[in-house]
Amino acid sequence: MDSHVILKQYFGYDSFKSRQEELINSILDGKDVLAVMPTGSGKSICYQVPAMLLSGITIVISPLISLMQDQVKALNEAGIHAGYINSSLTERQISKVYDLASEGMYKILYVAPERLETYDFTNFASKVDISMVTVDEAHCISQWGQDFRPSYLKIVDFIDRLDKRPVVSAFTATATEEVKTDIACVLKLREPNIVVTGYDRENLYFNVESVKRKDEYVTEYIKKHPDESGIIYCATRKSVDMLYEMLSAAGVSVSRYHAGMNSEDRKRNQNDFIYDITPVIVATNAFGMGIDKSNVRFVIHYNMPQSMENYYQEAGRAGRDGETSECILLFSAQDIMINKFLLEHKDFTGIPYEDIDLIKQRDAKRLQIMEGYCRTCGCLRQFILEYFGEKRDVPCNNCGNCHKEFTQTDMTEDAKLVINCVWETKGRYGLNIVLGTLLGANRARLKELGTINYKTYGALKHRSEQELRLLISRMILDGYLYQSAEKYSVLRMGNIDPLKDPDTRIIIRTFKEREVEGRAQSRRRSTDSLTRAGYELFDILRQLRLTIAGEEGLPPYIIFSDKTLIDMSVKTPTDKDSILSVSGVGEAKYEKYGDRFIEAVTAFMEKYPGAVTAIRDESETSEEKYTPRKITKTHKVPFYLNPEDAERFEYKDLYLISEIKEQLNSITSAENAKHIFGTDIFRLLTGMGYVEEKEVDGRTVQIRTEAGLSKGIETAEKISKIGNTYTVLLYPRSIQKEIVEHYAGKERV
């Protein structure tokens, strides 16, 4: 079995995404790897596929319980045995996991970094064949990263203690050049294959809105997107509570999450969001890391985050399924003050004292860059990518700034006056003093400091404060000015030599909204190819997914993603081969859910014969064009068997009703007959008086009657994935024969 077979059989995909196969082959060749891949690009595939092919077990080190649980649920659903060890389990449960892993039951085991030093885990690791150690969220190992976790430093000691060094693989979505180098060095990677697939998330539409009434903006946005799931991030708990109360009062199905809530409420609200009970959640940045919800259609930042790393990670929780989604940042000058306050009260527990000042300086620099993003008039996607070291020469035409009409203003001479003013301050004052001085403001503070006597006082009074803020922000980004990282930051001179060149120009752009031709096309979603009938089928499949999710105790997106259901609506599969051609449907998921989705699609297409569910845009390439599925309008009759069909039925001592259904559909030669469903057979048996439905503890269950008991119908208990016990009915040969005879004796139409 090779990696392509694993990909198709377990994950349901026909081919790898960019660079995935290269990373997998490196691991299988015994080489260390470091991968920087954006959210949604398939990082987990890069270690899960080789884990299935390596001889021993793969240990995945992950920082969050929710991330482990989601990954393990998804793997088990795909037919891959995996487990996790963290504080959510009892000691007895942990002991059971160790036993199963030691017996070879698991190919992948997720652990928290804190677990690596415990005696039990060390003892376990010494007895099993560990083929690979995978470090997820690898940027957490760098103290220069935005999410440094001292516990990650224990990973190296753990690897060093192993009798045989395994392959080491590290994965992250966000890492600057400095952090990337730090990861490779601290983890002691040996000649690693370092792969950076690019940071661009083409399906995400970025926008920055400078609005005074943010709460009104959020309310209106959600009203315009009533059926979509989204996250609204706030900088403080107070803002979370305020926005939650406001949206609840407006009738929005919303929940909230922040560290001030008790753990039970946080867990319940998180699950309500994951299970689509409340599709919108308002939260601080304590929420979301490790949440693998694939159908988040928008992320709104109510306040500006503290760094580009934080912003891109949080915004990147939108559109994990590859579908078009929006990332909107609501900016105000007050956001800068809030973040400065939060950084001043940052917890440095576990950080060496000599490193704290340097980290503070870097935090301040990140905040400046984030402010630059909010104020830039350039392409937002270019700004983000350039921060992470990825140059783009052409604007994306898929962000808010690319859809605004700009007016260019040469502010080179203004910039020189700003430099002169900062020189006059001797680097003693902050931005507001410099702005007030240049604008010639009549303030007591300026008189007290004496800046009203500067040569530059009032030198730029013909400019607005907003224009000067844009200019100074640009000058900081270009290095002409430097903003210190002290509690009360000051403006100081940077490298002004380039301004001495007469050819150097500083161009500032202001804008107004405009409609750009091709904007709608650049933001197309997969659902755009669906016709009215296609949308109706898509809704039916989503409802079926929700029903199954409730039965299994799983998040809906783990059953199938929206992208898979859209592809299913396009391809309208009515048998095993065609549903396995749907992206995201592997063998294991077909065995569990395939028949129910085939039944739903078949029932829909029989109800609407001749329905066209999808039409592709004419502008797509010939490879992407899809011939709409259209069923020839024929008269279908209820299911029946020809006499010779009945002879092919294979009787067994006991059959589930689903097994009888499969047998009947496989042996019929009647081309003009509809498929038969399990519900059809159950209705037949109800009419015969053998079974019935009954309400038990609020649920409808199928039970045998006294007549069914005398006929030999048996019951058996099974346990669901979440530990619930349920009963199934098993039908003997005599019942099987009555069913076959019934359908073989039906009158043909």
ABEGO torsion letter per residue (X at the ends): XBAAAAAAAAAGBABBBBGAAAAAAAAAAGBBBBBBBBBGAGAAAAAAAAAAABABBBBBBBABAAAAAAAAAAAAAAGBBBBBBBAABBAAAAAAAAAAAAAGABABBBBBAAAAABAAAAAAAAABBBABBBBBGAAAABAABAABBAAAAAAAAAAAABABBBBBBBBBABBBAAAAAAAAAAAGBBGBBBBBAEABBAABBBBBBBBABAAAAAAAAAAABAABBBBBBBABAAAAAAAAAAAAAAGBBBBBBBAABBAAAAAAAAAAAAAGABABBBBBAABGBGBABAABABBBBABBBABAAAAAAAAAABGAAGBBBBBBBBBBAAAAAAAAAAAAABBABGBBAAAAAAAAAAAAAAAAAAAAAAABABBAAAAAAAAAGBBBABBAGABAAAABBBBBBBAAAAAAAAAAAAAAAGGABBAAAAAAAAAGBBBAAAAAAGAAABAABGAAAABBAAAAAAAAAAAAAAGABBBBABABBBBBBBBAAAAABAABBBBBBBBBBBBBBGAAAAABBAAAABBAAAAAAAAAAAAAAAAAAAAAGBBAAAABBAAAAAAAAAAGBABAAAAAABBGBBAAAAAAAAAAAAAAAAAAAAABBGBBABBBBAABBAAABBBBBBBBBBBBBBBBBBAAAAAABBBBABBBAAAAAAAAAAABABAABBBBBAAAAAAAAAAAGABBBBBBGGBBBBBBBAAAAAAGBBBBBBBBAAGBBBBBBBBBAAAAAAAAAAAAABBBX
